Amino acid sequence: MQNVNIWSEEFGARTDPPILLIMGSMSQGILWPDELVGRLAAAGRRVIRYDHRDTGMSDTVDFDAEPYTWDAIKNDVYRVMDQHGLESAHLVCHSAGGLLGQFAAVERPERVRSLTVIGSSPLGGGEGQVIMRALTGQPQLKGSLPEPTPEFVAFYRTLMAAPPPADRRARIDGMIAEQRLLHGTGLPFDEDSARRLQERIHDRARDLSAVANHRRAAMAKPDFEPVGVLHRVKAPTLVIEGSHEPAKPGHSAIIAEQIPGARLMIVSGMGHTLPPEVHEELATAVLAHTESA
């Protein structure tokens, strides 16, 4: 087993019901906005967020010497829980973090008190294949998940063909452009706030390039996600999608259909990010869900 140190922090009283926030692929834990975290903690939750391996302040891995798969990233969820002395927790997950949460709810149901999945795809649905086929112009397979929006495809096709940014400012400008795309078109985009966030992300990373190891991990074991298992999820599940989701439009409804008793919530104006305008609505929904579970 790789000895990878995972950075995490917690908010709220240790005696309060625990919420573990799981961010998406190649993303730092601070993408869970401070205001949203604060709302949850102030309402009586013990909230924990963390940086995945190869992101932010967690350890980076020499992938050539010690390759890993998404199984390791999934197992880091349990390691963070252990680190904070938690036998179980409410999992609140975003994007690819939602795949990790769904997998944990199937694999270790005793550790998942409830599951909230935001802007994600169904476990075993082949989301990565759908996106890659869209980016490379290949026809989608029969029964595939809905494709990302044309704007999403155009942006990442251009990004894939562009040379690496030359300096800090160029890197941050590119990160802001990506945030703008993922933000969607339903709400105003605050570029000043985005710059502050991306500067923070850039400057706290041990090695900004190490996030590419998540892609390598996915290629190392493309069949990481078990297929046809979501009916086994026992945890009360809330599935949330923005009305202007650019990356995974319509995927949340499929998750909700496959998990028994799951509830679907559409947040007006939200894209694939978590802007201030939706914090109150998201916090209210998560608090109600974790109260009843």
C-alpha positions in Angstrom: 0.0 0.0 0.0 1.3 3.5 -0.9 2.0 5.7 2.1 0.2 8.7 0.8 -0.6 11.5 3.3 -4.0 13.1 2.7 -4.5 16.7 3.7 -7.9 17.4 5.4 -9.6 19.9 7.7 -12.7 19.9 9.7 -15.3 22.5 10.9 -17.9 22.4 13.7 -18.2 20.4 16.9 -16.8 16.9 17.0 -20.0 15.7 18.6 -22.1 16.8 15.7 -23.2 14.5 12.9 -20.3 14.2 10.4 -20.4 15.2 6.8 -17.5 14.2 4.5 -17.2 16.3 1.4 -15.7 14.5 -1.6 -14.7 16.7 -4.5 -14.3 15.6 -8.1 -11.4 14.4 -10.1 -8.2 16.5 -10.2 -9.9 18.9 -7.8 -8.8 20.3 -4.4 -11.1 20.1 -1.4 -11.2 23.9 -1.2 -13.5 23.9 -4.2 -16.1 23.2 -1.5 -16.8 26.9 -0.9 -16.0 28.3 2.6 -19.5 29.9 2.8 -21.2 26.6 2.0 -19.1 24.7 4.5 -19.7 27.4 7.1 -23.5 27.2 6.7 -23.4 23.4 7.3 -21.1 23.7 10.3 -23.1 26.6 11.8 -26.3 24.5 11.5 -24.8 21.7 13.7 -22.7 19.5 11.4 -19.1 18.3 11.7 -17.9 19.0 8.2 -14.7 17.5 6.8 -13.1 18.4 3.4 -9.9 17.0 1.9 -7.5 17.1 -1.0 -7.4 14.0 -3.1 -3.9 12.5 -3.6 -2.0 14.4 -6.3 -4.0 17.6 -5.6 -3.5 20.6 -3.4 -1.6 19.9 -0.2 -1.9 16.1 -0.2 1.1 14.1 -1.2 2.0 13.7 -4.9 2.9 10.3 -6.3 5.7 9.3 -8.7 3.2 7.5 -10.9 5.8 5.8 -13.1 7.4 4.3 -10.0 4.2 3.7 -8.0 1.2 3.6 -10.3 -2.3 3.5 -8.8 -5.9 3.2 -10.0 -9.1 4.8 -9.0 -9.5 2.1 -6.4 -6.8 3.8 -4.4 -8.6 7.2 -4.7 -11.8 5.5 -3.6 -10.0 3.8 -0.7 -8.7 7.2 0.4 -12.3 8.1 1.3 -12.1 5.4 4.0 -8.7 6.5 5.1 -9.9 10.1 5.6 -12.8 8.8 7.7 -10.4 6.7 9.7 -8.1 9.6 10.2 -10.9 11.6 11.8 -12.1 8.6 13.9 -15.3 8.1 12.0 -16.9 4.7 11.6 -19.5 6.2 9.3 -20.5 9.6 7.9 -22.9 11.4 5.6 -21.2 11.6 2.2 -21.7 14.8 0.1 -20.0 14.4 -3.2 -19.5 16.5 -6.4 -18.8 15.4 -9.9 -16.4 12.3 -10.0 -16.5 12.5 -6.2 -20.1 11.3 -6.7 -18.8 8.1 -8.3 -16.6 7.5 -5.3 -19.6 8.1 -3.0 -21.8 5.7 -4.9 -19.1 3.1 -4.9 -18.6 3.5 -1.2 -22.4 3.2 -0.6 -22.4 -0.1 -2.5 -19.1 -1.5 -1.2 -19.2 -0.4 2.5 -22.8 0.5 3.3 -22.1 0.4 7.0 -19.9 3.5 6.6 -22.4 5.6 4.6 -25.2 7.2 6.7 -26.6 9.1 3.7 -25.5 10.0 0.2 -25.8 13.3 -1.6 -24.5 13.4 -5.1 -24.1 16.7 -7.0 -23.4 17.1 -10.7 -22.3 13.5 -11.1 -23.0 10.5 -13.3 -24.3 7.0 -12.5 -21.7 4.5 -11.3 -20.9 2.1 -14.1 -22.5 4.4 -16.7 -19.4 5.0 -18.8 -19.3 8.7 -18.3 -15.6 9.0 -19.2 -16.1 7.1 -22.5 -19.0 9.4 -23.4 -16.9 12.5 -22.8 -13.9 11.2 -24.7 -16.0 10.1 -27.7 -17.6 13.6 -27.8 -14.2 15.3 -27.6 -12.7 13.0 -30.4 -15.8 13.2 -32.6 -16.6 9.5 -32.4 -20.3 8.4 -32.5 -21.7 7.5 -29.2 -22.6 3.9 -28.4 -26.2 2.9 -28.2 -27.6 3.5 -24.7 -24.9 5.9 -23.7 -25.4 8.7 -21.2 -26.3 12.2 -22.6 -23.3 14.0 -24.1 -21.8 17.2 -22.6 -23.0 20.5 -24.2 -21.4 21.7 -27.5 -19.8 24.5 -25.6 -18.1 22.0 -23.3 -16.9 19.9 -26.2 -15.5 23.0 -28.1 -13.7 24.3 -25.1 -11.9 21.1 -24.2 -11.1 20.3 -27.9 -9.3 23.7 -28.0 -7.6 23.1 -24.7 -6.3 19.7 -25.8 -4.7 21.2 -28.9 -3.2 24.2 -27.1 0.4 24.4 -25.8 1.0 24.4 -22.1 0.7 27.8 -20.4 4.1 29.5 -20.1 3.8 31.1 -16.6 1.7 31.6 -13.5 -0.6 34.2 -14.9 -1.3 32.2 -18.1 -2.0 29.1 -16.0 -4.4 31.0 -13.8 -6.1 32.7 -16.8 -6.7 29.2 -18.2 -8.1 27.9 -14.9 -10.5 30.9 -14.8 -11.6 30.2 -18.4 -12.3 26.6 -17.4 -14.3 27.7 -14.4 -16.3 30.1 -16.5 -17.2 27.2 -18.9 -18.2 24.9 -16.0 -20.1 27.6 -14.3 -22.6 27.5 -17.2 -24.8 30.3 -18.5 -27.6 30.3 -15.9 -26.1 32.7 -13.4 -23.7 35.7 -13.7 -20.0 34.8 -13.6 -17.9 36.7 -11.0 -14.5 36.9 -12.6 -12.8 38.6 -9.6 -14.0 35.9 -7.3 -12.9 33.3 -9.7 -9.4 34.8 -9.9 -9.1 34.8 -6.1 -10.1 31.1 -6.0 -7.9 30.0 -8.8 -4.9 31.9 -7.4 -5.5 30.1 -4.1 -5.7 26.7 -5.9 -2.6 27.4 -7.9 -0.5 28.6 -5.0 -1.4 25.9 -2.4 -0.7 23.0 -4.8 2.5 21.0 -4.1 2.7 20.2 -7.8 -0.1 21.5 -10.0 0.9 19.1 -12.8 0.4 16.0 -10.6 -3.4 16.1 -11.1 -2.8 14.5 -14.5 -2.1 11.3 -12.5 -5.9 11.0 -12.0 -6.3 10.5 -15.7 -3.5 8.0 -15.8 -5.2 6.1 -12.9 -8.4 6.0 -14.9 -6.5 4.6 -17.9 -4.7 2.0 -15.7 -8.0 0.4 -14.9 -10.8 1.6 -17.2 -13.3 -0.8 -15.7 -13.0 0.7 -12.2 -16.7 1.3 -11.9 -18.9 -1.8 -11.3 -21.9 -2.0 -13.6 -25.5 -2.6 -12.5 -25.0 -2.2 -8.8 -26.8 1.0 -7.8 -29.9 -1.0 -6.8 -27.8 -2.2 -3.9 -27.4 1.3 -2.4 -29.2 1.3 1.0 -28.3 4.8 2.2 -30.9 7.5 1.8 -29.8 9.4 -1.4 -30.3 12.9 -2.7 -29.3 13.6 -6.2 -28.7 17.2 -7.3 -28.2 18.7 -10.7 -28.0 22.3 -12.0 -30.5 23.4 -14.6 -27.5 24.6 -16.7 -25.2 21.6 -16.2 -22.6 21.6 -19.1 -20.7 18.4 -18.4 -23.2 15.8 -17.4 -26.7 17.1 -18.4 -29.4 14.7 -17.4 -27.1 12.2 -15.7 -28.6 12.9 -12.2 -32.1 11.7 -13.3 -30.5 8.4 -14.3 -28.8 8.1 -10.9 -32.1 8.8 -9.1 -33.9 6.2 -11.2 -31.3 3.5 -10.4 -31.0 4.0 -6.6 -34.1 2.9 -4.7 -35.9 5.8 -3.0 -33.5 8.4 -4.3 -34.8 12.0 -4.6 -33.9 14.2 -7.5 -33.4 18.0 -7.0 -32.8 20.5 -9.8 -31.2 23.8 -8.8 -32.2 26.7 -11.1 -29.3 28.5 -12.8 -26.6 26.2 -11.4 -24.0 24.7 -13.8 -21.2 22.4 -12.7 -19.8 24.7 -10.1 -21.0 25.8 -6.6 -21.5 29.6 -6.9 -22.7 31.8 -4.0 -26.2 32.1 -5.4 -26.9 28.5 -4.7 -25.2 28.0 -1.3 -28.4 28.6 0.8 -30.4 26.2 -1.3 -27.8 23.5 -1.3 -27.1 23.9 2.4 -30.8 23.7 3.2 -31.2 20.6 1.1 -28.1 18.9 2.6 -29.1 19.8 6.2 -32.6 18.4 5.7 -31.3 15.2 4.1 -28.7 14.6 6.8 -31.2 15.4 9.5 -33.6 12.7 8.5 -31.1 10.0 7.6 
